[in-house]
Structures are given as C-alpha cells and as structure tokens.
Amino acid sequence: MISNKTINAMDVCVLIASQQNLGRVSTTELAQRLQLSVSNLESILKPLKDQQIVSSRKGPGGGYEIRGDLELISMWDIAAVFEPTLAQQGSEAQPIDAADYEWGLEQVIIDTLSQFALSDFVTTHPLQAPLETPVFNRFKFKPLAAPLVPKAPNSVFQLHMAM
C-alpha cells in the first residue's frame, strides 16, 4: 500500500533532518547518499516543499532543510503527501467500494505512522562530519592504474655506474 516514492521521501526527510546541525543538504549530496537520480529526488522534494515540510535555498551554502520542529512532524505527515487515502480517491457522489479490511488496513497504517515523529528516526551527532564524496574525473571513469616504471638504468652512463 505504501509506494517506493513514499519510502524514499521518508528516507530523504530523515537524512535531511540528521544533517540539520551541519547546515543545508544539497540535491547532489542527497542523490549520492540515497542512490537516487537527481530527477527522481526533485520529484520527491517538490511536493514536500509545497506542503512546507522542507524548505530550500539556492546558491552557495544552499540546499534543503526541514521546516519546523522535528518532534511535531509525524511520519504520516510525510507519507500523506504521496499516499492518497481511500476516502480521497473516491468522490462524494461516487464512493469507492472498498472492503472493510482495506479500510481497516489503511487506518492501521495511518495510526502507526502518526505515532512516530521524524525526530524518532534521527540520530544527530554534534561532531559528525559530512561523508566524503568519491573523486571522479569529469566523465566518471575509473582512475587509471599507476604507470609501470622499469627499475633499470636509463642510459649507458647509468649502466656503467650500476656495474
């Protein structure tokens, strides 16, 4: 019932919240650490920004941060951005015919996610350093192996000195 996009959105919010004391987190850093494409990540961050769960700032020192108190944002607040409920899917004129177990399962999920705050999943370390990004060249090729340098004399004069 919960989509991968919702799970990724929760992961994004937890990662942003865990880095809150280090400053804003850039899109590229989020994409690398969560192994998501930048376009997929932006499709997650835009609705979160529209619902005022995260805020962003452009330019140097910019990035994303959680908007508000981590203890007041429940995991359902994040999931509700991406998960329509059965009541929302049907209109008042034409309600969805859902079995009682579907309504019950949905209510269990909502109740469970509402009990957990974002702060419950965040472990902040005051001296935590950001992870280093791997060094790649412009085309993201693997680094070349060190060239083999022979351990032999380079000229006749060095050959004479070696003997």
C-alpha positions, -999 to +999 in steps of 0.1 A: +000+000+000+029+023+006+048+032-026+085+033-031+083+070-036+068+074-002+095+053+014+122+073-005+105+106+007+108+093+043+144+085+038+151+119+023+134+137+053+154+115+078+187+122+060+180+160+058+169+161+095+200+141+106+223+167+088+203+197+102+231+207+126+256+207+098+237+230+075+216+225+044+219+194+023+224+198-015+204+178-040+236+162-054+246+151-019+212+136-012+212+118-046+246+103-039+239+092-004+204+077-012+215+064-046+186+081-064+187+100-096+185+138-093+153+140-113+136+113-090+149+132-060+135+165-073+101+149-079+101+139-042+114+172-029+089+194-048+057+181-031+075+181+002+084+217-004+048+226-015+035+210+017+060+231+037+078+201+052+111+211+037+124+244+027+152+252+002+176+279-006+195+284-038+231+294-043+263+289-023+255+274+011+221+265-002+202+232-001+173+217+018+164+217+054+134+205+075+110+233+081+097+232+117+102+211+148+113+175+142+091+163+171+060+179+156+063+163+121+049+128+121+059+102+095+023+102+083+027+139+075+054+129+051+036+099+037+003+117+033+019+139+007+023+109-016-003+084-004-039+092-012-063+076+012-094+056+001-116+085+011-096+109-011-097+085-041-134+084-044-156+114-048-187+121-026-210+113-055-193+080-063-175+065-033-150+037-038-163+002-030-136-009-006-138-040+016-137-035+054-102-050+056-089-023+032-104+005+053-090-012+084-055-017+070-054+019+058-064+030+093-037+009+109-011+024+086-022+059+093-023+053+131+011+036+131+028+063+111+011+091+131+026+077+163+062+082+151+077+116+148+106+125+125+128+130+155+124+093+164+144+083+134+171+110+136+203+105+154+223+137+154+259+137+163+273+172+171+308+164+157+296+144+128+315+153+096+298+150+062+307+120+042+334+125+016+323+122-020+343+098-041+367+116-065+358+110-102+371+128-132+347+147-155+335+116-174+332+094-143+357+069-155+376+047-130+410+061-122+439+047-143+464+024-127+498+039-120+522+035-149+548+008-147+583+024-143+611+000-150+639-003-124+667-004-150+694+020-160+682+047-183+714+053-202+748+039-209+762+061-182+738+048-156+746+013-168+783+018-162+776+032-127+755+001-118+783-023-126 
